[in-house]
Amino acid sequence: MLRSEMRAMRRSLIDRAERSERIWSFVKRLDAVVGARVVMVFSSVPGEPETDSFIAWCEANGKLVLLPEQNPQPDSVDVVIVPGTAFTAAGDRLGQGGGWYDRFLLGIRPDCVTIGVGFEPQLVDALPTEAHDVRLDRIVTDAGPASV
């Protein structure tokens, strides 16, 4: 129920492009991102933050960009940018329901930083979590970084 409500809300945002640029302006200032050599980011689907400009910025700044569909090795990544349908400020994430990111994140290095990105209305007080859910290090919305 929450997934479908959040998906509908994301698709209804008429200013997704502007909101996306605000998200990336915050993400680009994070120390982990500035210092990263290898960044895994998603190719956005309708309703998600638009990633093209962030990918271009990473490449222009000498960062190797990996996408999930390239099957990157989890231990080769410095920063993982994670989409979601909802997030909490504590780093909990409601994904698409397939568990791909949870499985991938189990294999990352301890120094790899995970950053969930979404629009401010996707930030909620609490989410149902299960034992296999991986908590993210940071959450960033178009309103700025959430406290984790």
KETORKE-587921 format. One line per 8 residues: number of its first residue (from 1); for each residue x, y, z of C-alpha. Coordinates in steps of 0.02 Angstrom, whole numbers. Each point is the difference from the previous one (the first is absolute). Layout:
! residues N
NUM	X:Y:Z | ...
! end
This chain:
! residues 148
1	0:0:0 | 135:125:51 | 104:-46:-154 | -143:37:-119 | -44:163:91 | 180:59:-8 | 19:-49:-183 | -157:98:-43
9	61:150:100 | 170:-2:-87 | -80:-8:-172 | -116:145:45 | 142:120:40 | 3:127:-141 | 169:72:52 | 101:-162:4
17	141:73:-105 | 26:148:117 | -17:-109:154 | 126:-122:-73 | 127:139:-27 | -21:55:182 | 31:-180:58 | 160:-11:-102
25	60:170:60 | -3:-70:177 | 73:-170:-47 | 147:78:-94 | 53:90:159 | 10:-156:109 | 179:-43:48 | -24:-182:-48
33	-56:49:-175 | 136:131:-23 | 133:-128:49 | -74:-149:-93 | 88:-76:-149 | -138:-126:-42 | -184:48:16 | -144:-117:-32
41	-158:92:-48 | -163:-56:-79 | -73:41:-169 | -159:90:48 | -170:-64:-48 | -153:114:-8 | -36:70:173 | 176:-20:69
49	126:142:18 | 73:31:-172 | 182:-59:0 | 70:58:-169 | 76:163:65 | 75:-86:152 | 77:-136:-108 | 73:135:-114
57	70:93:151 | 81:-159:66 | 81:-37:-168 | 58:181:-20 | 82:-15:171 | 95:-158:-44 | -111:-123:92 | -36:-171:-71
65	-190:-18:-8 | -75:-173:15 | -182:-46:-27 | -90:-148:79 | -31:-77:-171 | 189:-12:-23 | 7:-125:145 | 138:91:94
73	97:-90:135 | -64:67:167 | 175:13:73 | 59:112:-144 | -115:146:39 | 39:152:112 | -176:75:2 | -168:-78:-42
81	-144:117:-45 | -161:-93:37 | -177:40:-62 | -154:-45:99 | -186:25:14 | 13:66:180 | 135:36:130 | 16:44:183
89	127:124:67 | 79:-147:93 | 48:-81:-166 | -139:-127:-22 | -57:-24:-179 | -151:-72:-87 | 58:-60:-171 | -91:-72:-148
97	-25:-167:88 | 125:-108:-91 | 142:11:127 | 139:32:-128 | 79:144:98 | -12:-92:166 | 94:-148:-75 | 128:113:-86
105	33:106:156 | 43:-155:103 | 161:-14:-102 | 64:178:7 | 159:49:92 | -20:72:176 | 65:169:-62 | -125:10:-144
113	-132:134:32 | -182:-32:-46 | -110:149:-43 | -186:-12:-27 | -73:136:-111 | -180:50:-21 | -121:144:2 | -46:84:164
121	-177:-76:4 | 82:-173:-2 | 75:31:171 | -115:-80:130 | 8:-24:188 | 5:-191:-1 | 4:-146:-121 | -32:-185:25
129	170:-86:-4 | 54:-181:-8 | 160:-86:56 | 74:2:-176 | -27:188:-25 | 164:97:-6 | 0:170:84 | 80:140:-102
137	135:118:65 | -79:161:-66 | -165:58:-71 | -7:153:-112 | -158:82:-67 | -30:160:-95 | -20:82:171 | 178:-52:47
145	86:-139:96 | -106:-87:131 | 81:-42:166 | 60:-179:12
! end
